[in-house]
């Protein structure tokens, strides 16, 4: 499954993965600017202004970027990334600052209607000063004048499909935002919090150690890295947990599910207070999720009408079936696919889970949750601790944070959006959620 990501949401110079990640190429040697540069402005300044226009969908990429850049990142992909950024931060307004590192590269800050983007821009003098590299390393939403819990909640509620949200102290204090708090929705990779909770409880109880080593014998599909590692590679459970949470590694997740057992994870789900753990029984691995989604309609229909015992039998049937990455990708090409093949929880369930983890989990688990907090510098400064896990697939997104304020009180923000009719806008939803994190408390 994909994971929403704030840092490194980027235009790229080399390649894009399912979660866009860029690698900057070295800047070419500086050269005199072309005579076409407007009087009084450097080529970098001119190109930076054109990037603003491009982000807003009003410029031709062929006129702005080098041929090499566009081979790596086609115009259609540029449009998708630009739309994602503007959905989160609003329209690009202007270049706020441009600090040259040499004649061909500069640090760039662009102001948007609801935030700023920071990164680097590189031009190629030998290619008419076209842009050869553009990387945004952070997107930072800003608190909007007049923002209130009620205003943001109304914007979330107006989204097509079904939404839920809960922002409140973890100790059962009054919520600032509450939308369908008892309505379960598909979680995407946020379900991995239940795997993490079971593992961390076992560690605290002395049944396992973070340094325990397992041999890698599971294999799923991206996102992640471990799917490409050698079979039998020794990996600690701490490494598996860290990859599962920080980069949403699906193979790491399935390895932990295999080590813990489905029954153990479902027990943690019940013990944490989930209102309907039976809805997640049998507890799917990510590989099973992908194989089922890539199955034919008769099998999907059979899954829907089956009870727990029959579903367990179906999982045994597919255990030896192979799927290629192309088949899995094709399963999602048409938009939302079988959203009932998922993991389900409500905001109330997830808040109870985080409270349960505070009581029962080894403290190191919260370090793991903080590896990739998906929070801007402004948000991080607003809290003394930020831990996060999110998840998505076409038609599904969930964002869940555990936070500690400066007074030492724990809070939870969890928000979900499901739409069977169309893919949800991850960037827009992330922007709404991060505005909640900037609200005064």
Secondary structure, DSSP 8 states (H G I E B T S, - for coil): -B---STT----SS---SS---------------TTS-TT--HHHHHHHHHHHHHTT-S-HHHHB-HHHHHHS-HHHHHHHHHHHHHHH-SEEEEEEEEESSSSEEEEEEEETTEEEEEEEEEEGGGTTEEEEEEEEEEEE---TT--HHHHHHHHHTSSSEEEEEEEETTS---SEEESTT--EE-GGGGHHHHHHHHHHHHHTTS--TT-EEE------SSSSGGGS-TT-EEEHHHHHHHHHHS--HHHHHHHHHHH-HHHHHHHHHHHT-TTGGGG-S---HHHHHHHHTS-HHHHHHHHT--HHHHHHHHHHHTT----HHHHHHHTTTS---TTSS-EE-HHHHHHHHHHHHHHS-THHHHHHTTT----HHHHHH-SEEEEEEEEETTEEEEEEEEE-TTS-EEEEEEEEE-SSS---HHHHHHHHHHHHTS--
